[in-house]
Amino acid sequence: MGLWSALHKVRAGQDRVLTDGRNHGHCLAPSGAWSPDSEWIVYDTRSDAAGQKFDGGAIQCVNVRSGQVRTLYRTRNGAACGVASWNPRRDKREVVFVHGPENPTASYFYAPHQRRGVRVDASAQLRRPKWHREPEMDAKAASAGVADHPEGAEVERAMPSGKNARGGEPVVTSLVPARWPCRNLDARDLLGPQFTDGALRGGTGDHQYSPDGALVASSYVDGVLLRNQASGAYGRVETACVCTAVTTLDGRGGVEVDKEEHPRNHDGDGWTVVATSHEDAPRVGSDEISNATREAWIGARGYRRAGNGWVGRALAFLGEVHTGNSRAPSHLELFVLDLPAKPRDLRLSERGKPLSGSDTARPQPPPGATQRRLTDTSGRTYPGMCVGPLEKHGHEGPPSPRAGAGKSGGSGKRKNAGPKFWPRSSPCGSRICVVAMDDMCVPQLYLVATGSSTPARLRQLTDLPKPGVQSAFSWSPDGAHIAFVHDGSVCLLTVPGDAVHRGADGDGGANDDGECDGEDEDDALAKLMEQENAVGGPDDRGRKRRVKRLTRRRTGEAAPQPQGVTFSPCGKYVAYVRRTSASSSSRDPAPGTTVAQGTQSPKSPLESERNGENTDLFYNSDDDTEGGPKYFNQVCVVGIEVVLRQPFRLAAQIVGTVATVLCGFVATDLAKLGVGAVRDGLRRRRVEMLRKIGRRGRGRGKQLRTDTWQDFQREYERTGRRLEKKPKRPAAAKGWDDFKREYER
């Protein structure tokens, strides 16, 4: 891979706007937005231009190649939906997303503890003809619960994308059933004292399929504990913290609950358990946590843990630990949750630790789920990991990056706007990338060794100027690059020295005992990054630059949004969201048109700008918003191309030209030889034919017909003159002499 990286480089391709929602916005999930075949991108619709209101009324997907839009699901009765992700299995075209309560009331409305996961099969919608066009939705139709038709059906007009497909006749409209088929992922049981095992008592969100599609991870908030704690009738009630839930789809059936005892109870297709362990008052300096958030799957097939062998299923999450510091009493650390290798083992429970919990206690994790702390950042200037936007505080100095259960920096509520960061594992599972603050209070990317036996150290991967990392990020399928937003552009980071390919074949660089060739994975990562100078950022001109712009720099409302920036499974595209005007303009191209890559920004001279690849003028999109049309979030993709570096590219072109010329000469000679061989074959065939005619004429005597004899004479004279004049080959001349002697005799 070192030679490959030396000879090749990554170049940005076309930057295209796929959607054309003139009256509503679009929002991507932080992961799982791409279908397994890299053809479709799933998203939810929002009524506001910025996409901050969770009031989506539809789940749609758009085709990357043709721009076709398909509606997969629409809510009814005031429910909201969003944050959709695909099942990674190619044989299952299904999508999972968050679904809010139907018929919301003043006491039961959309909230983290009053939502659920829903699955929908997208096969029927994706089989529609190519000329089918979805109806346009305004801001009202894009929000929840307003798409209901009074007669119980919705009418969608299917029109071809050019001339009418039926010779001028209007295309027949198609009726879509009012109740879109969907299945609940997790069951819900809200009334005790005996709760149902495999069912939850609250809401789930941010659903993510495991790489094999057998499990679904999600965040969970217990609604029963919140209700009983507010009532005060149950005495001491455990805190309803944010947990990590895992739903198994092992084919052994779902969970059925009594839907008559509570109107909000419902069945589920999977068996759901709370997989993390929590404490109401964690001990200071211990590994006990009070909240668990931002979960993500580790590796395509798990990871190798030092001394414990291979772990096939595992999750990385951020746990809130307590430090006892008055300024920042708690912060987030990286944890690893090891799950049983067989999904059916999640149905087991220990005596005295019920999976369903009680009226005053949280549900307990199954015995096969173990969690361990992976990092210890208490000694850093700004300890902890970043998960959300920062806020201003009354105390002096920059804010703390702690952002756990609804806070950022210790006090005050966290705003809904701004980037949200998830830890992401490399495809081989040996590394986890997180976002943390550097000494200048700028969010940067860091690498952590997954299989380290001791608390791993953060290895700084970027050294970006302010504002640093501005969005969620994702790994490329080969683990060589990371895509994120920085300085108004979608940027591509080359991971130093193939740090994630160490053990990409599944062994993690370890031996049979689980040890990493005699050294800890954390130490191996440190040596590797020191060799490759991993800390070098875009402003450090004395070091290698690995940050490259994929799109031109945009500011204001047209800047890329801090939502999901995700690689396609094929690694050729990066999907992101940015705000574009409802009507196309000279600065904002129409959907499907090419946008020039990059701009030369004086604030952040990145690698592509230093090499002179980005020659566009500085683009300030604020000028377009003054008195212009309203902007909405649109789904965009930018292509990624791998090309040879200079002067290797020129050398390859010269070698290719020389090889083409030589191949032309060789082909010409071969063609001449082939033509000569065909000509000789035809001559020999004609001589043989004349021999047969002569023998037949001698045997029959006077019975030979005149026309046959005349034909023979004509052929004899014509062939004889041609061959006697200039015989082309000795074999042909010999054949003519034999034929002449035989005929005259």
N, C-alpha and C positions, 0 to 999 in steps of 0.2 A: 504493500500500500504506500510505502514511502516513495518508490519510484513512480507509481501512478500519480500521486499528488504533485510530484515534481514536474511531471510532463503535462498535466491537465489542470484546468481551472474551471470554476463555475461562472457562468454568465447569465444575466437576467434575460428572459424572453419577453413575450407580449404581456402587457398588463391590461386585462379586460374586465369590463363591468358585465356581469352575467344577468342580474335581475334588473327589472325596469318598473319597480313599484313607485308610481307617481304620487300615491297618496298614503303610503305606509312604509314603515321601516322594516329591516330584517336583522336578525340576531343569530349568531353562530354559537354553538356550544364550545367549551374549551377543548374538547376532545371528541373524536368519533363523528365529526361532521361529514367525512368522506365515506362513500359506499366502498365495499371491498374491491370492486372493479375499477375504482377511480373515475367513475362516470357521473355520479350524482353527488350533490352537496345538499344536505338537509339543513333547514333553518326554521325559525318561527317568526311570525309577523308581529309587529308592535305598532301601536297607534301613534306614538309620539315620534318626532324626527330623530331624537337622540337615542331612542331604544332603551330608555331607563325604566319605563313602566312595564311591569310584568302583567300585561293584559292581552297577551296573544290569543287570537281566536282561531288560528289555523297553523298546521304543520305542513310545510311545502318542501319540495326539492327541485333543484334546477340541474339540467344536464350541462356538463362542462363544454362539450363539443358543439351542440346545436342550440343551446340556450332554452330548451323546452322546460316548462314549469309544470309540475304535477302537484296537486293538492292531495296529501296523504290522510289528513284528518282535520275536522272542524268541530269545535266545541259547541255545546248547546246549554241553554238555561243559565247563562251568566258565568260559566266556568272559564278559566284561563289555562293556557298550556304554553309550554316552551322548553328550552334547553334539550333539544332532541339529538340523539346520537344513534348511529347504525350498529347493527350486529356485525362483528367482523367476519363471520362465517359467510362464505360465498353462496352456500346452498340455502341460506335463510335471509330473505330480503325483508327484514323487519326493523322497526325503529322503536326506541324507548324514549320517553320524555316525561316531564313533570306535568301533572294534571291537577288543577285546583278543584275546590268543592263546587258541585252544581247547586243551583238555587241558593246562593250565599245569603246569609242573614246577618243581622247586627252582631250576633254572638258567634257565628260560625262563618268565617270569611277566609280568604286566602292568607295563609301564614305558614311558616316553616313546619309547624306541628299539625297542620290541617291540609296537607296535600298528599299526593300518592304518585306512584309510578305506573305508567300505562304503556302497553306494547300494542303496535298496530302493524299489520302485514301490508307491505307496499307493493306486492307483486301485481295485484290487479291494476293499480294506477299506473305502474310503469309499463304495462303492456298496451296502453292506449296508443293509437296511431300517432305518427310523427306530426301530422298536420293538426292535431288537436291543440287548441289554444285555451288556456284557463281564462275565466272571466276576471276583469280588473276589479280590485277591491279598493274602496276608499278607506280613510282612517277609521270610520265607524265600523265598517265591515271587518276590518283587520283586528279589531278588539274583540274581547270575549263576549259571547252570548248574543250577538246581534245578527248572526247569519241564519237564524231560524226562518223558515218559510211558513206562512200561515196555513198552507195546505199540507204540511208535513213533508215537503220535498223541495229540493233546490234545483234550479234550472241553470245549466251551464251551456253556453253556446260554443260549439266546436266548429271553428272556422279555419280553413287552410291558411298557410302563411304566405300566400302569393295570390295568384288567380284562383277563382273558385274551382274546387276540385270536381264539380259536377256540371260543368258546362254552363255556368251562369245561374244554375238553380241554387237556392239557399241550402246550406247544409242542415240536416235534421238536428235539432237540439237533443241533448242527452239529459235524462233525468237522473240525478244522483240521490240516493236514498237519504232521508233526513238523519237517520241514526247511523253514523259511521261505525263500522265494526271495530271494536278495540277490546283488549283484555287487561285486567288489572294485574300488575306485576306482584305487588305485595298485598297481603290481606290485612284487615284492620279489625281489632276487637277493642272497644272503648269502655266496656263495663265489666267490672270484676264481681266478686273477688277472685274468681277462677278465670284466668285469661287463657286464650288458646295458644298452644305452642305453635311456632312457625308464623304467627301473626304479630303485627306491631300494634302499638297503642298510640302512634303519632304519625308524623309525616316524613317522607323521604324526598330527596332532591339530588341533583347533579349525578344522575345515573351513568355508570360506565360499565360496559360489557368487558368481561375478561377476554384475553386474546383468543381463547378457544370457544367463547360464547356460552360456556356452561354456568358462569356466575355473573352476577351484577352487583357492583359496589355502589353505595350511595351514602349520603349524609342523613342523619336521623335525629329528630327531636321528639322527645316523649311528651305527648299531650296529656296523658293521664296524670303524670306527676305535676305538670303545670296546673291542671284543674284542681287536684287535691291540695296542692300547696297554697293556692289562692283561697280555697274554701276554709282552711284552718280547722277542719273537723277530723283530721286523721292524725293529729299530733306531729311527730317528727317525720318529715317526708324528705326523701333524698332529692338532690337538685336535678332538675331536668336539663342535663348538659347536652352538648352536641356530640353525637356518637357516630361511629362508622358501622353501617349495616351491610350485610352481605346476603343476597338472595341466590339460592341454588335452583337451577333449572335442570335437574338430573333425570327428568322423565318419570319420576315416581309419583307424580300427581301433585296438585297444589294443596291449598288449605281452605277449608270451608268453615265459616263462622255463623253464629246465629244472627241473622240480619233483622230479626223482629225485635230484639231487645234494645237496639239502638238504630236510628234511621241512617246513621253514617257508617255503620259496619258494612263490610263488603268482603267477598272472597278474593283469592289471589292465585295466580298460576304457579308461583314459586314458594319455597320455604325460606322465610326470612328470619335472620338472627342478628342480634347486636354482637359484633365481633371484638370490640375494644373494651378494656377494663378502666373504670374511672373511680375517683375518690372525691368526696365532697370537700375535704380539706387535705389536699396533698401535702406531704411533709416537705419542708424546705430543703432543697438540694437533692431530693430523691428523684427516682424515675417515675413517680406517680403523677398522673395527669388528671386534670379536671375537664378538659374538652379535647375532642379530636376532630380535625377538619382537614379539608383539601386532600382527600385520598386519591391514590393513583396506583395502577397495577405496575408491578415490577417485571420487566423483561417480557419477551414473547413466549418464553418457556420457563420463567422463573429465574433464579440466580443460584450461585454457589456460595455457601456460607463457610467461612474458615472453620475447620474442625468439625462441622456437622454435615458435610456432603451437600447434595443438591436439594434445593427447596423449589418444588414445582409451582406452587401458588403462593403469592405474597403480595401485600399492599404496602405502599409507603404513604404515610400521613403525617400531619403536623400536630403534635400534642402540646397542650399548654401546661408548662411546669412552673412551679412557684420558687422564687428566689429569695424572698424576704427583703428585697430592696424597696425602700419607700418610694423612690422615684418610678421604678418599673417593677412592681411586685411579681410580675409573671411575664413570660415570653414563650414563644413557640420554638420547639425543637423537632428535629426530624426523627420519626420512629418507623420501625418496620414491623408489620403484622404478618406472621407466618400462618398460613391456613393449611388444613388437612389436604393431602394429595387427592383424596377421593371426595367429590362434592357431597356424597350421601353421609359422610361423617359429620357434617354440620347439623344433622338431625339428632345427634347424641347430646346428652346432658348429664351433669354430675348431680349426685344426691345433695339436696339442700341448696342447689343453685339452679332454679328454674329458668328456662329460656324465655318464658313469658313474663317474668317478674311478678310484682304484686302491686297493691294499691299504694304502697309507700316505698317500694324498692324498684330499682332499675332492672331490666332484663339482664341476665348473666350470659357471658359468651360461652360457646361450646368448649369442651375440654381440649380439642385439637388446635385452638387458636391461641397463639402466644405472641406477645408484643415485646419489643426491646428497643432501647434508646440507641440511636445511631450517631448523634452529634451532641456536643457540649460546647456551646458558644458563650458561656457565662463570662469568660475572660475577655471578650471582644469589646471594642468601644461601643458598639450598638449590638447587643446580644439578640439572638433570635432570628427567625426567618420572617420574610415579608409575605403577606397574603393579600393585602389590600392597600388602598390609598392612605396617605398620611394626612394629618390634620394639624392645625395650629393650636398651640396650648399656651396657657398663661405663664408657665415657668420659663425661665431663661434657657437658652440653648436649643439645639434642634430636637425635634420630636423623636421618640423611640419608635423603632419599627414594629413593636409588638402590635399585632392586629389579630385578636382571637375571636372570642364570642361577642362580636358586635362592637368592638372598640379598636382604637388605633392610637397607641402612644400612652395609654393609661387612663385617660379620661375623655369624656365626650363620646358621642355616637359617631360611627363611621358613615361617611357619605356613601350613597349608592353609586355615584359616578367614580370613574377612575379604574385603573388596572387591578385585576385580581390574579394572583399568582398561584399556580399549582406546582408541586414537585413532579418532575417527569423523569422516568427511567429510560436509560438507553435500551435499544432493542435487544442487546445481549444480556441486560440485567445487571452488569457489573458496576455501573455508575448511575448516580441519581443527580440530576441538575436541579438546583434550588435558587431562589432569589433572596439575597440578604444585603444589608447595608454595609458599605465600606466605611473607612474612617472619615470620609467627607459627606456621609449621609446620602449617598447616591446608590440606588438599587443596582446591584451587579449580579451576574450569573456566577455560580460556584458549583464545583463538582465534588461529590462525596462518594467514597468507595462503599458499595452495598455490603459486601461480605466481610467487612472488617470485624475482627473479634473484639476490639476495644473501641471506645468512642472515636469516630473518624473526624479528621480535621477538614475544614472547608478549604478547597483549593480554588483560588480566584481564577475565573475563566475569562472575564472581560474587565476592562478598565475604561469604561465609557464616561464621557463628561455628562454634566447635567443635561437633561433629566434622567439619564440612564435607561434602564429597561422600562418600557411603557406599556407592555401588554403581556398576556399569557404567551407562552412559547411552546414549541414542539420540536421533537427530534425528526430527522430524516429517516427513512426506513433502513438505510445502511449505517446509520449512526455516525456519519461523518460531519453533519451540519445541524445547526439549530437556528430556527427562524423566530424572529420577534420584531417588535416595533421599537424604533429609536429615532428621535429627532425628526418625527414626521414622516418616516419612511419604513417600509418593511425591509428589514436587514437580514443578512445571512451570515452566521458565524461558523467558521470552520473549526471543528473541535481539534485541539492540538495533537499532533503525532499519533493519530489513530487511537486515542485514549479509550474509546469505547469498543474498538475492534479486538482488543486484547481478550481473547476467549470468545470471539463471536461465533465460533463453531459449536458452542454449547458447553465447553469445559471451563470457561472463565479463566483460563490460564492456570488452572489448578491441577494437582495430581490426584491420585485415587483416594488419598486420605482427606481431601478437601483443603489442603494447604496450597497456597499460591506459590509453588516452586521455591519453597524455603523462605519466603518473605511475606509479610502481611500485605493485603491489597492496598491499604492506605499508603504504606511506604512505597510500593511499586508505582502508585499513581503520582506520588510526590516526585520520584525520580524522573518519571516520564514527562511530567509537565515542566520540570526544571530544564530538561534537555530541549524541550520545544519552546521554552520561553512563553508560557501560557498567559502570563499576566499582561503581556504587551497589548495595549489598546489602540484605538484609532488615533489618539493624539500623541502617543509615544512614538516619535519618528525614528528612534534608535532601535526599535524592536519590530518584530514581525507584525503585520497587520492582518487580521483575519475577519474583520467586520466589513461587509460589502453591502451596498444598497441594491435592493431589487426593484424598488420603485422610486420615483422622484420625490423630492421633499415637498410635503404639503403642510400648510399651517391652517389654523382656524378650524372651521367646521369640516373642511374637506380632508383633514388629517386622518390617518388610519385609526380606527377605534380600538380601545384597549380590550377587545373581546378576543375570541378564539383566532389565533394565527396558526393554522394547522397544515402540515404536509399531507399530500396525497399518498396513498399506499404505494403507488408506483414511483414516487419521488420526483416527478416531473413538474408538479404544480404546488403552489402555496396559496391557500384560501385565506382571505381576510375580509374585513368590513370597513368601508369608509363612506362618508356622507357625500352624495352627489345631488345636483339640482334635479328637480322633477323634469325639466326640459333640458335637452342637450344644448351646450354652448360651445364656443370655440376653445375654451379652456378645459371643459369637461366633456370628453368624447361620449358619443352614444354607445349603447351596449354593443359589444363585439368588435369595436375599433381598437386600434393599437395605440398605446400610450408610450411615449419615449421614456426610457429608463433613467432614473436618477437626476439629480440636480447638483450643482456645485454649491455647497453650503459653506459659508465661512465659519460657522459655529462648530462643525464636526467634520474635519477633512478625513473621510473614510478612504479605504483602499481603492475603490472604484473611481473616486474623484482624483486621487493622486495619479492614477494611470491614465487619466484623460478620457475615460470611457463615458462619463456623464457630462454632456456639453450643453444641456438645457439651461436656460436662465432660471434664476431663483423664482419659485412659484409661490406667491402669496395668495391663497385662495380667499382671504378676507375681502379682497376687492370685488369678488363675484357676489358676495352676500349682500352688499349694500343695494337695496332696492331691487334685488333679484328674486328669483323664485325660491320657494322653501326647499331645504335640503333634507334628504332622508338617507338612512343607512342602506347601502346596497352591498350585495355579495360580489366580491371581486376575486380574480385569480391572476397570479403572475407565474409565467413559465420559468423553468430552470433548465439551462443547457450546459452540458459539459463539453468543453472544447480544449484543444491543445494550446499550450502556451507558446508565445513567441520566444526564440526563433524556431521552435519545434514545429509550429504550424506551417511556416514557410518551407521548412525542409520537407515536411510531409507533402505539401503541394508539389514541390519539385520532383520528389520521388514518384508521386502519383502520375505526374505528367510524363516523366520518362518511361514509367511502366506502361502507360497507355500507348505511347508511340511504339515501343518494342512489341507489345501485344498486337498492334496493327500490322507491323511487318510480318510477324509470325502468322497471323491470320491470313494475310495476302498469299504467302507461300503455300499454306495449307489449302487455300481455295484453288490455287493453280493446279496443285497436285490432284485435288479432287475432280476438277473439271476434266483433266487429261484422262484420269481413270474412267470416268463416265463415258467419254468419247470412245476410248478403246473398247469398252464393253459393248457399246452400241454397234461398232463396226463388226465385232466378233459375232454378235447376234444376227446381223444381216447376212454374213457369210454362211452361217449355219442354216438360216432360212433358205438361202439359195441352194444349198446342198440338198436339203430335203425336197425342194421342188424338182431338182434335176433327177434324183433317184425315183421319184414318183412318176415323172414323165417317161423314163426309160422302161419302167415296168409295165405301164399301161399301153404303150405304143400308140395305135391309131385312136384309141378311146379317149385320149387327152383332149380336152376341150380347147377350142381356138383361143378364147380369151385368156385362159390360164397360160397357154404357151406364149402368147404375145406379151403378157405381163412378165413372164420369165425372161423373154428376150430383152425387153426394155430394162429390166433390172440388171440383166447380165451385162448389157452394153454400158449402162450408166455406172455400175459399180466397177466394171473393168477399166473404164476410162479414168475414173477417179483414183483407183488404186495404182494403175500403171503410171499415171502422171506423176504422182508424188506420194509414195507410201509413207505414212506417218510413223509406223512402228514395224519392227522386223516380224513380229508375230502376225500382224495383219497382212503383210506382203506374202508371208509363207502360206497363210490360209488362202489367199487368192490364187497362188500358183497351184496348190493342191486341187482347188476347185476347178481351175481351168484344165488341168491334165485329165481329171476325172470326167469332165463334161465332154472334151474332145475325143477321149477314148470311147 
